[in-house]
C-alpha cells in the first residue's frame, strides 16, 4: 500500500483519497490550520504532526500552492515531495510564474512587477489601460485584485495596494503584478499530468465561467485540434521547465485563436473536476498515478460534461438527482457564504443533450445561489442547438 | 449528513462508502466477525458495537445475505433496515427463494426441496439427470454444491450432503435444493434498484463467466430489448413481492430466448461492479440513493464495459494501468488463495475496442492467476470482429 501525504486537508485532498483508495493508496492530509495529519474522509482521527506525517509517507504532495515555505522546505528535504517545492512556489507567486512564462517563451499578458510607487507609475505609462493588478502571493478566487480603468482611480488604488502589501505577514514579501487587461473571448484551462518518467497526458481544454471572480461552471466538450495543440505545447514547455510531476493546471485567456496564459496552479484544479465523470481517468487518480511512478491513465473525453460549483449551499433540491447523468460531490464542509461546498457534474451524449440537462438543472436550482447558471445554460443551448 | 450502517465490513461496504462520501453520507460498517462498527476505509477506528451502530444510524443495510437472524431481528426492530429482513432472509435461503419464485410466477429451474432421504430419492426419480444439489443456506461461490450425473453416484453424494447438513451450526436448519441441471447457453444477471417510493430502475443485463464456480468476468454491452424486458419483468415481480428497497441482483440461466432465475442476491453484486465505470450511476450510489429516499440515478450503459475479478493476487503488472479506459479497484484485503482481492473495469467505445483491450489485458496478466481470461478474450474478440 502506497502511503501519500497531502499538504492541505480540503476537498482536493478528500477527492484524492476517494480516488486513491481503489488504487490501494493510503491518503492522509496535513491540515495546515491545526498542524495535524488527518484522514480526509474521517478527519476526527489524527495521525500526529508534520514530522510524523513526512516519516510515514512514501510520497508527499500538495493540494494548494500557498504552503508556508518552511513546511515546503521540510518536505523537500525528505526527498518525497512531488511536485517539487520550486514548482509549488512558482504556482504560489505570480512574480515567479511570470518569470517562468517569459523564460519558457509561453505567451501571456503584457505585465510589470510592482514593488514600489515608481514601478506603479511605470505600469501606468507603459501598459495600456485598463489594467488589472494582482497580488503576487495568495491571490486566487478574486481576492487581492484591483482593476484600474481610468487614470483618476490611480492614487486611490495605489493607497489600497500599498496598504495590502504592508499588511502582509508572509515570510516572503508581498508584491503586485500589473497586467494589461486582455479583451479575451473566453477563459479556458488545460489540466494535464506529467509522471516521474516524463510521460505527459493532458485533458481536453475546458471552458470556464466565473461569477464574482470565482469559477462557477466549466464545460468540457470536443475541442478544435489547433487550440488543443497550442495549449498542449504550453503545458509541455512549463511542465518540463519545472521538472513537474503530478497534475498541473493552466488557465488561459483565449483571444481569437491565440491562448495567453493567465495563471498556473501546481495541483489538481477546480476546472478539472468534470473528469470524475467525463474522462476515462479523473484528475485525482492521474495525480496519484503520476507521483507514484505509475503509467498515466487515459485523459480522453468520454462525452460532453459540465461542472457546476456549489457555493455557500449545503443542500440541493432533491429532484436535481433525478436528472440523468448527474452526479453530486459534496465536500463535507461547514456552510459559509460563498464557500466551495461541493460541485455537480453533468454529462450528455451530445452537447445538445448536455445543454438541455443544464437548462433543466438551472430551472431547479435556487437563482440566488446559482445566479448566472440559467443565463449560461440558455446561451449554451442556443449555441449548440 | 445521512448516516448509513452496513451489516458486513467487506469490499461491498467499502465501495458503498466510496460512493456515499460524495453524496454527503457517513457510511459505517458492522464487522460481523469482531462485532465492531468500523469505518470501511480506515477500519482501525472502532465506533462501538451493534446496538450503538443501530442507534447512530439513519438507515441500515446489508452487504451480504447470510447475516445472523438475531442481528437482522435487532435491525428490523429499529425500523431502519432496508431492504427488510425478510427480503435479506429470502436471499440467504434457497428454499425461501424458490417459494418466492413460484408464488411470483417467475420462471426458474425445476426443483425439489430435500430435507431427508425420501426427498432425495424423490428428486432422483422426478427430476431428470443430471442434477445439481445446492445447500439452502450459505451456498455462494461454489461452496456446498454437488453435481450428480449418473445414478451410481447417488449414495456417495447423499452421504456427503447429509454430513454437510448435520455439520451446520446455524440457528436455522440447513437444507438442500435439488435442481435439474439446466443446459443453458449462458449466464446473465440483472442488477437493479427499487427505492422507498417504489421507483424501479435496472441496469442492462450482464453476461457472466465463472471459473471454478466463482465469477471471473462480467460483460455489459448493448442488449437485445426482448431479453432485457423479460429480465426487467422478473425484477419487478420479485422486488414488488418483497417490498424490496435497494439494489437487488438476479442471476439467470439463458436457454434459447428464455431466462430462468438461478438465484437472487439482496444486495449490491459482483456482476454489477462494471457500473462504476460503465454506467451513469454506479450500483453502490444507486443502493444508497434507494435506501435514502432519493431519486434513482440513471442506469444507462455509457459504453461497453467488462469487469474482471482479481482472485488471490495483491499486485498486477504495472503496465496494465497503461491500457486506456482501465480502472483497478483494490479492496485492501489480506492476500489469500482464491480470495476476491479486487477487480478491474475496462471499457471501449465499441465492443470490438473492448474485446481488443481485454485481449491486451489478458496478455499482460499472469495465466495462473487469470486462467480463463485469455480464452474468454479471444472468443469475445472473434464474436465481435
Interface residues (C-beta under 8 A of the other chain):
Chain A: X1 X14 X17 X18 X21 X22 X23 X24 X39 X41 X42 X45 X280 X281 X285 X289 X294 X295 X296 X297 X298 X300 X302 X303 X318 X319 X321 X322 X324 X325 X326 X327 X328 X329 X330 X332 X342 X347
Chain B: X1 X14 X17 X18 X21 X22 X23 X24 X39 X41 X42 X45 X280 X281 X285 X289 X294 X295 X296 X297 X298 X300 X302 X303 X318 X319 X321 X322 X324 X325 X326 X327 X328 X329 X330 X332 X342 X347
